[in-house]
Structure formats: structure tokens, C-alpha cells
């Protein structure tokens, strides 16, 4: 029994009392003074933007004089160990003041805990639970900036176990926090390197030298400054493309637009936007932030653009908007824009200067292929379902799981771990009709359109496994894969099994042939449900219950890569049944849709993804050995925590 279990059994065997926040604090108050006069140096003055990831960031703050600080803080100064919560704009960020330092701010709520009742760090871990933060965000006012009331914090119910229990929980979560931070930092560093490789490759692809026609922007675009309006005109009216939309991303969609402005009918015509328009940041406080570009990739009715931007409207149909989005993001174009900019009190760029900048203009088919390759690069680097970001997210989710587990009392329905999976295996429904007609139709549509959206059941058959328990394993015999091993022991493909069963038992189990895909169709969480492994060994093997076998006539690795996509996961989530133990039937799996290109295109995609899989994921080629050691250390501690008795 762990120390935490012992403390809970001894000190709160019947549960934990919940108390309102206002009943466990010594002092509480808004930090919301009038904005003072700012000076070059003095007392730091923060806002909600300065509280990030549990810390106060003093790197980018304004300053006030000592006299102003004493006036606005009055008798409500911020002290060491105080807790600050963001209440306006960015809601629910929390930080504990770590040092004795004079500073002040606004848009914050201060809590000074009664440490005879509750520990600062314990309260911090609880209030930063995802479910608590979501609750606070949902209560925010619907104004443009958004805020929550003090009562939303004061009346927040907190489980308050004895201080000894709180201290042990904090100790465990501190360890998890450290481990997660260390691993995340290392993985993030590696991801940064991968993104640099992506940027190099993007720039290389778009550096055509003498092979491709080089054209001045003035021959391709017409430039125009955006709309300028009084401050009172903003916040209502028609959508507007703002500076931040261009600065943050190289592609603009309607869903990205947050700003509104009142515009006359004449202004709607003069400052109209359409798909293919390229927008440049026209002015900035620094030369480094000038000339950032973003391309509008869809038509938006009655939309205008800000006066802080320049619009470049194509004069020709020889440019793909998606190509422009990548082309104008290259370091060579960015450097050319900076060289053409002027700087006095602010950095400026104008249409006349931009018109002299040269860009490569390859044929449209070449542009299409470039976009296709760079889209694949972008997905590998940025999609949380692929590559290193998924590893970072997985580690964070593990940490959050244990944090939630430790802070949940007497609730058997939340984060309860099932001790055994279901022993029932559903039988695959018999198929009456021949699939030859469907196969012929698939080939025709692939030839016409390049791909076709099909059901998994149209490209093969899915059968449910039966039998097989871990106690059936032997030292040698017929190779077998147990559903539990798919989660932890195998990657996407394998040619060897780590377990075996006797031939007599193998005769009774489902057979797996080379190229077949084995799904784990029972899981305690939605993420692991339908995790799969491709069998590429020459010998026939077997599998057991809680699995499903896809027998098909397509490229196995292509299908396995698809089964990692959000398109697949979103469908699986809708088809899964169960709460503590989730399951999906073979019949439902057959209904999942997949975009299926011809076999030769499948192989080309596999070749590309294999290369990037090795680049981004293979420990032996990419990540240093220290990360592997960290991972093993983390997994050890995770297993140790899982042995704790559930309350």
C-alpha cells in the first residue's frame, strides 16, 4: 500500500469534505486598478497575458513609478505565495508568486490561502484541472474581451482532505510535473530541429534559379492599402482581415477571422477580398515583423481588410493560391521584403517597393506538385496525430490523467480502471453478395478521379478473433499476437511475434496471414481503441479475443498509416460503445470510410511517410539515447502509480 493510500485510509476513510474557495482563504480581491502612466524602468506591471503555464513571465512587461505603485496597490499588495488567476481575456491561467518582489497589474484575481486548511500547491493543481478550467471558461461573459466574475472563483467547490494527504498528493504531482517538463523540453527541441529541416526543404524546393521563369511581383499583382476606420467602427458589422490574421499564419480561412468593422457599400466594394489575394503586414514597430504574408484560400462575402495590411491581387491565373502561401513564406522572399522596407519610427513597406521583388513562376502542374509535397511536410511537423507532437501530447495526457486520478475522491465513475476486459467476442456478420462488382467500381472511380471513398468492407473482410489468454503463452510453437500487446509491444508493423502458443490451441484460433491487419477492438480508452499492427511475416500466425482481422487486397502499410489519421479516429469515436471498457464490432468497422488511391499511389505515399517516420520517430536515427532512458524512467513510475488503490 502506498503512502497516499495509507494516509487516506487512516485520515479520511469515508470521503473528503468539499469547501467553497471563499471559506479556505485568508484574503481575496480583484487586481483591477486604472491603467497608470508607464515609464521606461520601475516597478513591473503585468496583465493576464503575463501568466503562462503556471508562471509569471516578467520578460515582456511595462513599468510604473514607485509612487504610482504605492497609490494603485494601496493596502492590497501582492505577496510571496499569493495565487493569481486570470479573469479577463485569457481565463483560468493560474500562477503562484514565488519571490518577494514588488509588482502589480490588472485583470487578475488574488487568493491568499489559509494554509492551516489548504496548501497553495494543492489548490493550484486542483484549479488547473482541465474540467475546472473548462467550467470557468464556460461562465465567461459574452463581451468582446470576455471575463468571469469573482463569485465564479469564490464559490468553486474544492475537495479538502487533511494536510498530510494534500502534501503527499502535491509531492507526487511535482514529480510528474518535473518528468513531463524534462521530456517535453527534449522532444520540443528535437521537433524544432525537424521544423528547421522542413523550412530548409521548403526553401530548397522553391529555389529554382535559372530553371524556372523569374517574375517581378508588379507583373503578377495589383497592390492596395486596406481600410482605415475610427475605433468606434470596430466590433460590429462585416468581417475584416486584421494584422494578426496575417502575422500568425500563411493561410487564411473564414473560420480564422475574429474582427468586425462597420463599412459602407462603397468601402465593401473598394476593399473587397477574394480567394487568391495575398496580404502583407504593411507596418510594424520592428523591421523583423514587416512584410509577413498570408493568402486567402476561400471566397468570403462582404469582407474587407485592415489598413495595417497591403493587398496583392493577382492579375493572372498562372498562380495557385496555395503555391503563393508557401512561396511568400520562404526566407529569400522575407529577406527581400525586409531589404525593401524603410524604418524611421516604424517599419514600412509599400506596393511600389513590393512590385520590384522577384519570385519564381513555375508551370501550374509543378506548383501543384510542390504544394502536395509541402502539405505532407507540414502535416508531419504540425499534426498532433503524427510525429513528435503526438509524443508530447501523449506525455501531457498521461500526466493529466494521474493528476485527475489523485484529485478525485469517492467517485467510482470517473477515471475508474477496469480490471478485466469483456470476454465476449462478437461474430462477424455473414456476407451474402459478391464483392466483385464493388471492386470493379472502385477501380473505375480511381482511374477517373485519382481516388475513391470506400467502406473498409468494400476492400476486404473483417473477422473477429476468439480465445487466447496470456496464460496460454508457451516458449515456442505457433506465433501469436494478444490484443493487449498491440497497445504496448508492437509498432505499426511486425515480422516477428514475441509470444507463441501450442499447435493444438492454434488450430482453434483465428489465422493471420502476411499483409493482414490486426485491430485491438477492446480498450479502456478511446485513444487505444482500434490500434493496429500489420503482420508482414512469412509464416501464418494466430490471434485471439478482443481483436479483429482485416483481410484485404490493398497496400497494408498505406491502410495502417490511414488508421492513424484523425479522419479514421473521428469515425471510430462515433461507432465505439461502452464507457469504462470500450468496444467496436467487426460489422461497424466495415462501415468506416477511407479515401483510397490506386495501389501505385498508395506505395508512393507509403515511401514518403516511411522516410519521415524514420526521420521524426526512430530512436536509433533521430532522438538521442537519453530520451529513451527518460521514457523508460517515466514508464516505470507510471506503472508504480497505477498500482495505487482506487478510492
Number of C-alpha atoms within 10 A of each C-alpha: 8 11 12 19 17 14 17 19 13 11 16 15 13 12 16 17 13 13 14 15 20 17 14 21 17 11 14 19 12 17 23 15 13 9 11 15 10 15 11 9 10 16 21 20 22 21 21 23 17 19 22 14 11 16 15 19 14 13 8 10 14 18 21 22 18 12 9 16 21 15 12 18 16 9 8 15 15 21 17 13 17 19 23 27 25 25 27 21 18 18 23 25 21 26 22 22 17 13 10 10 12 16 19 23 25 18 21 26 21 22 25 20 22 14 12 10 15 20 19 19 20 20 19 18 18 19 21 19 16 13 12 15 16 13 14 20 18 12 14 18 13 10 8 11 10 15 20 20 15 15 10 14 20 16 13 16 16 18 19 22 21 18 16 14 21 23 17 17 19 22 14 15 20 15 12 22 15 11 19 20 15 14 21 20 13 17 19 16 12 17 20 14 13 19 17 13 14 17 18 14 15 22 18 11 13 22 16 15 9 8 9 14 13 14 15 15 21 19 13 19 19 16 22 17 19 23 20 11 13 8 8 9 13 16 14 13 15 17 22 27 27 21 22 14 21 22 17 12 15 21 21 22 15 16 6 12 15 14 18 18 23 19 22 11 9 9 15 18 13 13 20 19 24 17 16 23 23 28 34 27 26 25 24 18 13 12 19 13 15 23 32 24 28 27 27 24 19 16 14 16 13 18 23 26 23 22 20 20 26 26 27 23 18 21 12 9 10 13 17 17 23 20 23 23 22 21 26 22 19 17 14 15 18 18 13 15 23 19 13 16 19 16 14 8 9 12 19 21 24 21 19 13 15 22 18 16 16 17 21 18 21 19 13 14 10 12 20 14 12 19 21 14 14 18 14 15 21 15 13 22 23 16 15 17 18 20 21 25 20 14 18 20 14 15 20 17 13 14 18 18 13 18 22 18 17 21 18 17 21 12 12 11 9 12 16 15 14 12 9 8 15 14 10 10 20 17 13 17 12 9 9 6 7 8 14 11 10 12 15 10 12 20 16 13 16 16 13 9 9 13 18 20 14 18 16 21 21 17 21 15 21 25 22 24 29 21 19 23 14 14 7 12 18 13 10 12 15 21 23 25 26 26 26 16 16 20 18 9 11 17 13 16 18 12 11 16 18 14 18 21 24 16 13 10 13 21 11 13 19 21 17 25 17 16 21 20 24 29 27 26 26 28 25 20 15 20 12 17 22 27 23 27 25 25 25 19 17 11 13 14 23 24 26 24 24 27 30 31 26 25 20 18 13 18 16 24 24 20 19 19 16 16 19 16 14 14 14 15 20 11 15 22 15 9 15 20 15 13 14 18 20 19 26 24 23 25 19 16 23 20 16 19 17 18 12 24 22 17 14 10 15 17 17 12 16 20 14 13 18 14 11 19 17 14 16 22 16 13 14 11 11 14 18 14 12 12 16 14 11 16 16 12 12 17 12 11 14 15 10 11 14 12 10 14 11 16 17
